Structures are given as C-alpha cells and as structure tokens.
Amino acid sequence: MADDLNDEIRENAAGPAKASGDAGSVEQHKLTEQIAADKHLAGKDAVRKPNRGLRFNKIVPPSAG
C-alpha cells in the first residue's frame, strides 16, 4: 500500500496540477496534501505494529520481594 502511494505521489508530481479539455477539467490534490496523507497512513501502519518503539518496563530488584 505504501509503495502504491509513493508511486502515485511521484506520478502526480511529474504531471500537471490542472488539466482541461473538451470533456471537462481535472485538478489534482496539492503535493503538500499528498505528503500529509502519506505521513498519516505511515503513522497508522506504525501504530499497528506490536513494538511501537516505546516500551515501558517495571524494574523490580530481587530483594524487594
């Protein structure tokens, strides 16, 4: 999914922002909005992982019982 989104961002960046013709006109989302969407989806994927990079451990010395 992330590769597809990366490919879409690359294609959209290479193409025109607006296009018009006989059938009508088309406008793409801004590149900044696409990057924000990519970051949002990457964050959602990171949250799904069991080890999120932050781990809390309670350290109990053996003499504490």
C-alpha positions in Angstrom: 0.0 0.0 0.0 2.8 2.4 0.9 4.6 1.6 -2.4 1.4 2.4 -4.3 1.0 5.7 -2.6 4.7 6.6 -3.2 4.2 5.8 -6.9 1.0 7.9 -7.0 2.8 10.9 -5.4 5.7 10.6 -7.9 3.2 10.4 -10.9 1.2 13.4 -9.6 4.3 15.4 -9.0 5.5 14.7 -12.6 2.1 15.6 -14.1 0.3 18.9 -14.4 -1.7 20.3 -11.4 -4.7 21.2 -13.6 -5.8 19.9 -17.0 -8.8 21.0 -19.1 -10.2 19.7 -22.3 -13.4 19.2 -24.2 -14.8 16.7 -21.7 -14.1 19.0 -18.7 -11.3 19.9 -16.3 -9.4 17.9 -13.8 -7.5 19.1 -10.8 -5.2 17.1 -8.5 -4.7 17.4 -4.8 -1.7 19.6 -3.8 1.6 17.9 -3.3 1.6 19.0 0.4 -1.7 17.4 0.9 -0.5 14.2 -0.7 2.6 14.2 1.5 0.4 14.8 4.6 -1.8 11.8 3.6 1.3 9.6 3.2 2.6 10.6 6.7 -0.8 9.9 8.2 -1.0 6.4 6.6 2.6 5.7 7.7 1.7 6.7 11.2 -1.3 4.4 11.2 0.8 1.5 10.0 3.4 2.2 12.7 0.7 2.1 15.4 -0.5 -1.4 14.2 2.9 -2.9 15.0 3.2 -4.6 18.3 6.6 -3.0 19.1 6.0 0.7 18.5 9.4 1.9 19.5 8.3 2.8 23.0 8.3 0.2 25.7 7.6 0.5 29.4 9.1 -1.9 31.8 8.8 -2.1 35.6 12.1 -2.9 37.1 11.8 -4.8 40.4 15.0 -5.7 42.3 15.2 -9.3 43.6 15.5 -8.1 47.2 12.2 -6.1 47.0 10.2 -9.2 47.1 
